Amino acid sequence: MNTTAAAQTAGVTVATIRHWCRTGVVAAAKAAGRWIIEAASLAYRVTLGKERRMSHAPVEHRVDDTTTVIATYSDQLGPACWRASEYRNGHHIGTIGDGQTAQEAINHGLDMLRRLAERDAAAEALENSGLYADLTLRSPGIMGQLADAIPSPAPAGECHYCGLDERTCDCR
């Protein structure tokens, strides 16, 4: 097979085929100044390229009925590095973890979600204990400042940032 036919078969440029021939990526020999490529070797190389592209497919982990963590390949973070993002009800919430593999990125993201949930639970427990209200009344001291820094949860259906209906606000 010549370089033009090989390029069409592999879905790459003729220059790429010549490079593969020179570097030994595909089995080829020069005859009368032209590359003759072995079809089986080219087919194997094309298969490797497809497997490599498929390895970058997103990896999904379902947390609960509303939350999903999806890891996607990130060229920006370097070779073979993945970035995890949180989705709630199908909407992208934000990036929550990076890792060298998809599983490491997901684990990092899940760990961050767990820590955020623990923080929210601690804030709610502090508010429900009555101590929160006492601290806010005595606000001048450091404890009052600490209590003021803990965000109170917004009512269900309201945005934590602007107070509007979370389905229609554009804060995120």
C-alpha positions, -999 to +999 in steps of 0.1 A: +000+000+000+014+035-008+014+065+015-018+081-001-039+049+004-025+044+039-034+080+048-070+075+036-072+042+055-059+056+087-077+090+085-044+110+089-022+130+065+003+117+041+030+135+062+019+115+093+022+083+073+057+092+062+067+101+098+054+067+110+074+049+083+106+068+092+102+062+129+092+025+126+057+030+139+044+010+110+062-017+091+073-002+058+101-003+032+112+021+005+111+008-031+122+032-059+121+061-034+085+054-023+072+040+009+054+006+007+034+001+039+023-033+053-015-032+056-016-053+088+009-031+106-011+000+096-044-016+108-028-024+141-015+012+145-050+026+137-065+003+163-041+017+189-051+052+182-088+044+186-081+027+220-061+057+231-089+082+222-115+059+239-094+060+271-102+097+275-139+091+277-155+107+308-158+085+339-190+090+359-198+083+396-234+087+408-234+100+444-272+101+449-304+108+430-294+144+423-256+146+424-231+130+400-193+134+398-178+131+363-141+130+356-129+143+323-094+143+307-077+176+310-049+186+285-043+217+306-032+198+337-005+177+319-002+142+306-029+117+317-044+141+342-081+142+349-105+168+364-136+160+383-168+181+382-200+180+402-234+180+385-267+184+403-299+175+384-278+176+352-264+211+358-227+217+362-220+231+397-183+234+396-149+217+395-142+199+427-111+177+422-080+170+401-060+138+399-036+118+378-062+092+369-100+095+366-105+075+398-081+097+418-099+128+405-133+113+414-121+103+449-107+138+455-140+153+444-160+130+466-137+138+496-143+175+490-181+169+488-180+149+520-161+177+538-185+203+526-215+182+538-198+179+572-192+217+574-229+223+565-241+198+591-219+214+618-232+249+609-268+236+610-262+218+644-247+250+658-277+270+646-302+245+660-284+243+694-294+279+703-258+287+709-257+303+675-284+328+684-267+336+717-233+342+700-249+366+675-265+386+702-232+391+719-215+399+686-186+422+696-163+393+706-144+368+685-170+341+691-197+364+677-175+370+646-171+333+642-208+327+644-215+355+619-190+339+595-209+306+594-235+309+566-270+300+575-286+277+550-311+294+525-347+281+525-353+253+501-356+265+465-338+298+472-303+307+459-277+308+487-262+340+471-290+362+460-321+347+476-340+344+443-355+311+431-325+289+424-340+277+391-341+313+376-311+330+393-278+334+373-253+335+402-236+303+392 
